[in-house]
């Protein structure tokens, strides 16, 4: 993991990226992906992105 990202033209400014791991034993639990504001554009592949 790096602490400084390369400058990418068209990228969102001042993004804080978080990687979290968790483990659940119940089978009914599904992860809910939450993206605020313009960060939704980062994951167009997720239908559940809010």
N, C-alpha and C positions, 0 to 999 in steps of 0.2 A: 504494500500500500504506500502511496506517496502522499505527502502533505501539500504539495503544490502541483496544480494541474497546468498543462501547457495552454497557451493562449489559442483559442479556436475561434475563427471568425464566425459570428452569428450565434455563439454560445450565450447562455443566460449569465449575466454578471452576478458575482457574489453568491454563488451557490454553495451551500453546506451539504455535503453528502454524508449520509450515515449508513453504515452497514451493521445490521443487528441480526444475531442468530438466536433462535429460540426453539425449544422442543416441547411438543405437546403429546400427551398419550391418548387423549380422546380423539376418535376418528371424525367427529362432527365439526371440529374446529378448522376453519380455513383462514389464511392470512387475508387481511384487508389492506390494500395499498392505498395510501392517502397522499395526494400531491396537492400542494397549495398554490394558488395563483397561477402564474405562467409555467410553473414546474410540471404541470400536466403534459406539456408538449414534450417532455423528456421520455415519456413512456406511452406512446400512442398504442402500443400493443396490449395494454391492460384495459379491458372494458370496465373494470371496477374502479379505475382511478377517479378520484373525486376532484 
